[in-house]
Structure formats: structure tokens, C-alpha cells
């Protein structure tokens, strides 16, 4: 696997939207951990839907094994796949999955 990776982290929804929108021109794919925005951000969902590159959502915890209000992922409606519940291994699994999506 030969990939160049770029990491972005922000607690600001607007900054995340700007990054997602720039991904269309700059990157072959996008892996996102939207954290608490998962359950609330229609704006992130719209940004994810607006780009055509492969997108994977990840979560360290299993969101379906948490409080009821955390079991609905709004943002996952705008991605190709969702990986959750494997702790930091979720990132490794997402990178492997992205590598396969990009090769196709």
C-alpha cells in the first residue's frame, strides 16, 4: 500500500465543511470521524454528498452500543461505508478500505 495521507482535526463545524469541500480537488478519498457532529450535522452531510470522491466514516466506539441518541448517524448517509467500534484500529481498517476503493 503506497498512500500519502493528510490529517485534519477541528472542533469547528465550518472548518470541517471547508476541508470536505476542498477534498474534491486535492485528494483521492476522505476518511472522516465526525465525532458528535455525526448525530446533529446536516451541514456536514450536505458537504459529504457534494463531493464524488470515496468517503469512509469512522468511530472509535461502536455508536450502536451507546445511548439511543447516539445510534443515529446523519453523516453516514453521505459516505460509502462506516467503520466503528474497533478503537484506533478503526483508522487502520478505514485506510485499508480506502486503498481498495481508490484502486477500483
C-alpha positions as CSV (number, residue, x, y, z in Angstrom):
1,X,0.0,0.0,0.0
2,X,1.5,3.3,-1.1
3,X,-0.6,6.2,0.1
4,X,0.1,9.8,1.0
5,X,-2.1,10.8,4.0
6,X,-3.1,14.2,5.2
7,X,-4.8,14.7,8.6
8,X,-7.1,17.5,9.7
9,X,-8.8,17.9,13.1
10,X,-11.2,20.6,14.1
11,X,-13.9,21.1,16.7
12,X,-15.4,23.8,14.4
13,X,-18.1,22.6,12.0
14,X,-17.4,25.3,9.5
15,X,-13.7,24.4,9.2
16,X,-14.6,20.7,8.7
17,X,-17.1,21.7,5.9
18,X,-14.4,23.8,4.2
19,X,-12.0,20.9,4.4
20,X,-14.5,18.4,3.0
21,X,-15.3,20.8,0.1
22,X,-11.6,21.2,-0.7
23,X,-11.1,17.4,-0.7
24,X,-12.8,17.1,-4.1
25,X,-9.8,18.8,-5.9
26,X,-7.0,17.8,-3.6
27,X,-7.5,14.2,-2.5
28,X,-8.4,10.8,-3.9
29,X,-10.6,10.0,-0.9
30,X,-11.8,11.1,2.5
31,X,-11.8,9.4,5.9
32,X,-13.8,11.3,8.5
33,X,-14.5,10.9,12.2
34,X,-17.3,13.4,12.7
35,X,-17.5,12.7,16.4
36,X,-20.6,14.4,18.0
37,X,-21.4,16.1,14.6
38,X,-22.4,12.6,13.5
39,X,-25.7,12.9,15.2
40,X,-26.5,16.5,14.5
41,X,-24.9,18.0,11.4
42,X,-27.0,18.2,8.3
43,X,-24.4,20.7,7.0
44,X,-21.6,18.0,7.2
45,X,-23.9,15.6,5.4
46,X,-24.6,18.1,2.6
47,X,-20.8,18.7,2.3
48,X,-20.1,15.0,2.1
49,X,-22.8,14.4,-0.5
50,X,-21.4,17.3,-2.6
51,X,-18.1,15.5,-3.3
52,X,-17.8,12.5,-5.6
53,X,-14.6,11.0,-4.1
54,X,-14.8,7.8,-1.9
55,X,-15.7,8.6,1.7
56,X,-15.5,6.5,4.8
57,X,-16.9,7.4,8.2
58,X,-15.2,6.0,11.3
59,X,-15.8,6.0,15.0
60,X,-13.6,4.6,17.7
61,X,-16.6,3.3,19.7
62,X,-19.5,1.3,18.5
63,X,-22.1,4.0,18.1
64,X,-24.8,1.4,18.0
65,X,-23.8,0.2,21.5
66,X,-24.2,3.6,23.1
67,X,-27.1,5.9,24.2
68,X,-30.1,5.9,22.0
69,X,-29.5,9.5,20.7
70,X,-26.0,8.4,19.5
71,X,-27.3,5.4,17.5
72,X,-28.4,7.5,14.5
73,X,-25.6,8.7,12.2
74,X,-26.8,11.5,10.0
75,X,-23.4,11.9,8.3
76,X,-23.2,8.2,7.3
77,X,-25.9,8.8,4.7
78,X,-23.2,10.7,2.7
79,X,-20.4,8.2,2.8
80,X,-19.5,4.9,1.0
81,X,-19.0,3.0,4.3
82,X,-18.9,3.1,8.0
83,X,-16.4,1.5,10.4
84,X,-17.0,1.7,14.1
85,X,-16.2,0.0,17.4
86,X,-12.5,-1.0,16.9
87,X,-10.8,1.8,18.8
88,X,-7.8,3.2,17.0
89,X,-7.8,0.1,14.7
90,X,-10.9,1.8,13.0
91,X,-8.5,4.2,11.3
92,X,-6.3,1.4,10.0
93,X,-9.3,-0.5,8.7
94,X,-10.5,2.7,7.0
95,X,-7.1,3.2,5.3
96,X,-7.1,-0.3,4.0
97,X,-10.7,0.0,2.8
98,X,-9.9,3.4,1.1
99,X,-6.9,1.9,-0.6
100,X,-9.2,-0.7,-2.1
101,X,-11.9,1.9,-3.1
102,X,-9.3,4.0,-4.8
103,X,-7.8,1.1,-6.8
104,X,-11.2,0.2,-8.3
